[in-house]
Amino acid sequence: MEGGLIPHWSEAIRAWAADTVLVEAVWAFGSRVKGGHRPDSDLDLALIIAGGDNQERTGNAIFLGPRWREELQALLPVVLDLHFMEPDDQVVPPAVRDHGFLIYSSPALSLRSALSAATSR
């Protein structure tokens, strides 16, 4: 990835996500991916979090989000803006669909997506 997302940042984020059990996917988006970033621009990350339903995912985000933000911020030399993918969010999911860059996807998410696709036919 060129531009405002430095490769070793992606590697650090990927390693963190792989070691963080409830993180199913991490997307970078915003000006550092889309273009037009400045040296002082933040890095927008969107996480998909595991949970049995939306309430459990939201609870996991509320409870674990501050710790995850601190852990990720310690790995990055830029200000981090951490978001959680929520189905009713009108800003983050459309931005991720438009120009997001997938940094990490867990095997559990891939398996669940495959099973969901197979059973919906």
C-alpha positions as CSV (number, residue, x, y, z in Angstrom):
1,M,0.0,0.0,0.0
2,E,1.4,3.4,-1.0
3,G,0.7,6.7,0.5
4,G,-0.1,7.4,4.1
5,L,-0.3,3.8,5.4
6,I,3.4,2.7,5.9
7,P,3.9,-1.0,5.4
8,H,5.5,-1.6,8.8
9,W,2.5,0.0,10.5
10,S,0.3,-2.6,8.7
11,E,2.5,-5.4,9.9
12,A,2.4,-4.2,13.5
13,I,-1.4,-3.9,13.3
14,R,-1.7,-7.3,11.7
15,A,0.4,-8.9,14.4
16,W,-1.5,-7.2,17.1
17,A,-4.9,-8.3,15.6
18,A,-3.7,-11.9,15.2
19,D,-2.9,-12.0,18.9
20,T,-6.2,-10.3,20.0
21,V,-8.8,-13.1,20.2
22,L,-12.0,-11.0,19.7
23,V,-10.7,-9.0,16.7
24,E,-12.0,-10.5,13.5
25,A,-11.0,-7.9,11.0
26,V,-9.1,-4.6,10.8
27,W,-9.6,-2.1,8.0
28,A,-7.7,1.1,7.4
29,F,-9.7,4.0,5.8
30,G,-9.8,7.7,5.7
31,S,-7.3,10.2,4.2
32,R,-4.2,7.9,4.7
33,V,-5.8,5.3,2.5
34,K,-7.9,7.5,0.2
35,G,-5.2,10.1,-0.4
36,G,-4.9,13.7,0.6
37,H,-3.4,13.1,4.0
38,R,-1.0,15.4,5.7
39,P,2.0,14.5,7.8
40,D,-0.1,15.1,11.0
41,S,-3.2,13.2,9.7
42,D,-4.5,10.5,12.0
43,L,-4.9,6.9,11.0
44,D,-8.5,5.6,10.9
45,L,-9.0,1.9,11.7
46,A,-12.3,0.0,11.7
47,L,-12.5,-3.2,13.7
48,I,-15.0,-6.1,13.3
49,I,-15.4,-7.6,16.7
50,A,-16.6,-11.1,17.6
51,G,-19.8,-11.6,19.5
52,G,-22.9,-13.7,19.4
53,D,-25.1,-10.7,18.5
54,N,-24.9,-7.0,18.1
55,Q,-25.4,-6.4,21.8
56,E,-22.5,-8.6,22.7
57,R,-20.3,-7.1,20.0
58,T,-21.1,-3.6,21.3
59,G,-20.4,-4.7,24.9
60,N,-17.0,-6.1,23.8
61,A,-16.2,-2.8,22.0
62,I,-17.2,-0.7,25.0
63,F,-15.3,-2.9,27.5
64,L,-12.2,-3.7,25.5
65,G,-12.0,-0.7,23.1
66,P,-10.0,1.6,25.4
67,R,-7.4,-1.0,26.1
68,W,-7.1,-1.9,22.4
69,R,-6.8,1.8,21.5
70,E,-3.9,2.1,24.0
71,E,-2.2,-1.0,22.7
72,L,-2.5,0.0,19.1
73,Q,-1.4,3.6,19.8
74,A,1.7,2.3,21.5
75,L,2.7,0.6,18.2
76,L,2.1,3.6,15.9
77,P,3.9,7.0,15.5
78,V,0.7,8.7,14.4
79,V,-2.6,9.5,16.2
80,L,-5.0,6.6,16.0
81,D,-8.7,7.0,15.5
82,L,-10.3,3.6,16.3
83,H,-13.8,2.7,15.1
84,F,-15.9,-0.3,15.5
85,M,-18.0,-1.6,12.6
86,E,-21.7,-1.3,13.7
87,P,-24.5,-2.3,11.3
88,D,-26.4,1.0,11.9
89,D,-23.4,3.3,11.5
90,Q,-23.9,5.5,8.5
91,V,-20.3,6.7,8.3
92,V,-17.7,4.0,8.9
93,P,-19.1,1.0,6.9
94,P,-19.7,3.2,3.8
95,A,-16.2,4.6,4.0
96,V,-14.7,1.2,4.4
97,R,-16.7,-0.1,1.4
98,D,-15.6,2.9,-0.7
99,H,-11.9,3.0,-0.1
100,G,-11.0,0.7,2.9
101,F,-7.8,-1.4,2.9
102,L,-8.1,-4.7,4.7
103,I,-5.1,-5.2,7.0
104,Y,-6.3,-8.3,8.9
105,S,-9.0,-10.9,8.6
106,S,-9.1,-13.8,11.1
107,P,-9.6,-17.4,10.0
108,A,-12.8,-17.5,12.2
109,L,-14.3,-14.7,10.2
110,S,-13.4,-16.3,6.9
111,L,-14.9,-19.6,8.0
112,R,-18.1,-18.0,9.3
113,S,-18.5,-16.0,6.1
114,A,-18.1,-19.2,4.1
115,L,-20.6,-21.1,6.3
116,S,-23.0,-18.2,6.0
117,A,-22.8,-18.2,2.3
118,A,-23.2,-21.9,2.0
119,T,-26.3,-22.0,4.2
120,S,-28.0,-19.1,2.6
121,R,-28.4,-20.8,-0.7
